[in-house]
Amino acid sequence: LAEHASFEEVVFLLWNKRLPNRAELAELEQSLRASYAIPAELIALMKQFPRTADPIDVLRTAVSALEFYDANSRDISRETSLKTAIRLTAQFPTMVAAADRIRRGLEPLEPDPSLNIASSFLYQLRGEKPSERDARIFDVCLTLHADHELNASTFTARVVAGTLADMYAAVTAAIGALSGPLHGGAPSRRPA
């Protein structure tokens, strides 16, 4: 997959248990690109966070707050959950890039809907469109990390979703698990 598929194709595969045809991929790409932007209120909130805040904590709080701007957040039907998954998948890179730019004292950039997820993220992070090579490398990185099987954060998301909590609650809990020093948070922890 990393050699022959885009991240967007892998997203479709994980959600549908098969790779998309051209029309399905085009529809997913269009839906993702139309969902890149995050509410201005969320950017304003993120600007109030301390610049020294751990990036994973910023992301966890931003994802939790994002639920306030989704009128259908508590609807866990398959159809609405798919729309929520599309929005979260599209908005994660925007939130991460915005948080990084705010942390560095820069204004967040609007996402570019003409770019795929990997390219749009790199553009928002760096302030210039990435080279094809950089965009492809990052797309492969996203593909390689797309399926986490049953690690701590994935397990946490499944447990929370299993209680019929909404997707924002499940993802927020998963990010909390990811922040632990025995999972993804290990590199950001300073020795005691």
C-alpha positions as CSV (number, residue, x, y, z in Angstrom):
1,L,0.0,0.0,0.0
2,A,2.8,2.4,0.9
3,E,4.3,2.0,-2.6
4,H,1.1,2.1,-4.7
5,A,-1.7,3.7,-2.7
6,S,-2.4,7.2,-1.4
7,F,-3.3,7.9,2.2
8,E,-6.8,8.7,1.1
9,E,-7.1,5.3,-0.6
10,V,-6.0,3.7,2.6
11,V,-8.6,5.6,4.6
12,F,-11.3,4.3,2.3
13,L,-9.9,0.8,2.7
14,L,-10.0,1.0,6.5
15,W,-13.5,2.3,6.5
16,N,-14.9,0.0,3.8
17,K,-12.6,-3.1,3.8
18,R,-11.7,-2.6,0.2
19,L,-9.9,-0.1,-2.0
20,P,-12.0,2.5,-3.8
21,N,-12.7,2.7,-7.4
22,R,-11.9,6.0,-9.2
23,A,-15.3,7.6,-8.5
24,E,-15.3,6.6,-4.9
25,L,-11.8,7.9,-4.4
26,A,-12.7,11.2,-6.1
27,E,-15.8,11.5,-3.9
28,L,-13.8,10.9,-0.7
29,E,-11.0,13.3,-1.7
30,Q,-13.6,16.0,-2.4
31,S,-15.3,15.4,1.0
32,L,-12.0,15.5,2.8
33,R,-10.8,18.7,1.1
34,A,-14.1,20.4,1.7
35,S,-13.7,19.6,5.4
36,Y,-10.1,20.8,6.1
37,A,-11.1,24.1,7.7
38,I,-11.6,24.3,11.4
39,P,-13.8,26.9,13.2
40,A,-12.3,30.3,13.8
41,E,-13.4,30.0,17.4
42,L,-11.2,26.9,17.8
43,I,-8.2,28.8,16.5
44,A,-9.0,31.6,18.9
45,L,-9.1,29.1,21.8
46,M,-5.9,27.5,20.7
47,K,-4.2,30.9,20.8
48,Q,-5.1,31.1,24.5
49,F,-3.2,27.9,25.3
50,P,0.3,28.4,26.8
51,R,3.0,28.1,24.1
52,T,4.8,25.7,26.3
53,A,1.9,23.3,26.4
54,D,2.7,19.8,25.2
55,P,1.5,19.5,21.5
56,I,-0.3,16.2,22.3
57,D,-2.3,18.0,25.1
58,V,-3.1,20.8,22.7
59,L,-4.4,18.3,20.1
60,R,-6.4,16.4,22.8
61,T,-8.1,19.6,24.0
62,A,-8.7,20.9,20.4
63,V,-10.4,17.7,19.3
64,S,-12.6,17.7,22.4
65,A,-13.5,21.3,21.8
66,L,-14.2,20.6,18.1
67,E,-17.3,18.6,19.2
68,F,-19.0,21.9,20.2
69,Y,-19.1,22.9,16.5
70,D,-20.7,19.7,15.3
71,A,-24.5,19.8,15.8
72,N,-24.7,16.1,15.0
73,S,-21.8,15.0,17.3
74,R,-24.0,12.7,19.4
75,D,-25.6,10.9,16.4
76,I,-23.6,7.7,16.1
77,S,-25.4,6.2,13.2
78,R,-23.2,4.8,10.4
79,E,-24.0,7.6,8.0
80,T,-23.3,10.4,10.5
81,S,-20.3,8.7,11.9
82,L,-18.8,8.5,8.5
83,K,-19.3,12.2,8.0
84,T,-17.7,12.8,11.4
85,A,-14.7,10.5,10.5
86,I,-14.2,12.5,7.3
87,R,-14.2,15.8,9.2
88,L,-11.8,14.5,11.9
89,T,-9.5,13.0,9.3
90,A,-9.5,16.2,7.3
91,Q,-9.2,18.6,10.3
92,F,-6.5,16.8,12.3
93,P,-3.7,18.1,10.1
94,T,-5.2,21.6,10.2
95,M,-5.3,21.5,14.0
96,V,-1.7,20.2,14.3
97,A,-0.3,22.7,11.8
98,A,-2.2,25.6,13.5
99,A,-1.0,24.5,16.9
100,D,2.6,24.4,15.7
101,R,2.4,27.8,14.0
102,I,0.8,29.4,17.1
103,R,3.5,27.8,19.3
104,R,6.1,29.4,17.0
105,G,4.3,32.8,17.2
106,L,3.0,32.6,13.6
107,E,-0.5,32.9,12.3
108,P,-2.1,29.7,11.2
109,L,-2.7,29.3,7.5
110,E,-5.9,28.4,5.8
111,P,-5.7,24.9,4.4
112,D,-5.5,24.6,0.6
113,P,-8.4,22.4,-0.7
114,S,-6.6,21.9,-4.0
115,L,-4.0,19.7,-2.2
116,N,-4.3,16.2,-0.7
117,I,-4.1,15.8,3.0
118,A,-0.3,15.3,3.1
119,S,0.4,18.3,0.9
120,S,-2.1,20.6,2.6
121,F,-0.6,19.7,6.0
122,L,3.0,20.5,4.9
123,Y,1.8,23.7,3.3
124,Q,0.1,24.8,6.5
125,L,3.0,23.8,8.6
126,R,5.8,25.4,6.4
127,G,3.9,28.3,4.7
128,E,4.9,27.1,1.2
129,K,3.7,24.3,-1.0
130,P,5.8,21.2,-0.6
131,S,7.9,19.5,-3.3
132,E,6.4,16.4,-4.9
133,R,9.0,14.4,-3.1
134,D,8.3,15.8,0.3
135,A,4.5,15.4,-0.2
136,R,5.0,11.8,-1.3
137,I,7.2,10.9,1.6
138,F,4.7,12.4,4.1
139,D,1.8,10.6,2.3
140,V,3.7,7.3,2.7
141,C,4.3,8.1,6.4
142,L,0.5,8.7,6.9
143,T,-0.2,5.4,5.1
144,L,2.2,3.5,7.2
145,H,0.6,4.8,10.4
146,A,-3.0,4.6,9.3
147,D,-3.7,1.2,10.9
148,H,-2.5,0.8,14.5
149,E,-4.2,-2.5,15.0
150,L,-4.7,-2.9,18.8
151,N,-2.2,-0.7,20.5
152,A,-3.1,1.3,23.7
153,S,-4.7,4.3,22.0
154,T,-6.6,2.2,19.5
155,F,-7.8,0.0,22.3
156,T,-8.9,3.0,24.3
157,A,-10.9,4.4,21.3
158,R,-12.6,1.1,20.9
159,V,-13.5,0.8,24.5
160,V,-15.0,4.3,24.6
161,A,-16.8,3.8,21.3
162,G,-18.1,0.5,22.7
163,T,-20.0,2.4,25.4
164,L,-21.8,4.2,22.5
165,A,-20.0,7.4,23.3
166,D,-19.6,9.7,20.3
167,M,-16.5,9.7,18.0
168,Y,-15.1,12.9,19.6
169,A,-15.1,11.3,23.0
170,A,-13.4,8.1,21.6
171,V,-10.8,10.1,19.7
172,T,-10.1,12.4,22.7
173,A,-9.6,9.4,25.0
174,A,-7.4,7.8,22.4
175,I,-5.2,10.9,22.3
176,G,-5.0,10.8,26.1
177,A,-3.8,7.2,25.9
178,L,-1.3,8.1,23.2
179,S,0.2,10.9,25.4
180,G,1.3,8.4,28.0
181,P,5.1,7.7,28.4
182,L,4.5,4.0,27.6
183,H,3.0,4.8,24.3
184,G,3.5,7.7,21.9
185,G,4.2,10.3,24.6
186,A,7.6,8.8,25.5
187,P,9.7,11.2,23.2
188,S,8.1,14.3,24.7
189,R,8.7,13.4,28.4
190,R,11.6,14.9,30.1
191,P,13.6,12.7,32.5
192,A,12.9,13.3,36.2
